[in-house]
């Protein structure tokens, strides 16, 4: 489960980079959502709900 979660987070981080002209006007929306997901995952890791082993 941990490896799958890591792969999904990496794909989200790559997807949050505004590379197309129409997505440059989105502002902090995509990266802010990814940051919230990343913080939740870190908290769950620290609390022991997600195993640390890959």
Residue, then its C-alpha position, 0 to 999 in steps of 0.5 A: x500500500x505504501x508503494x502505491x501511495x508513493x507512486x500516486x503522490x509523485x504523479x500528483x506532484x508532476x501533474x500539479x506543475x503548470x506546463x500548458x498555457x491555459x493552466x497557468x491562470x489556475x493559480x495555487x489551486x492544484x498545488x494547494x490541493x496537493x499540499x493538503x493531501x501530502x500533509x494528510x499522508x504525512x500525519x497518517x504516516x506519523x500516527x501509524x495508520x499507513x505502514x512505513x515499509x515499501 
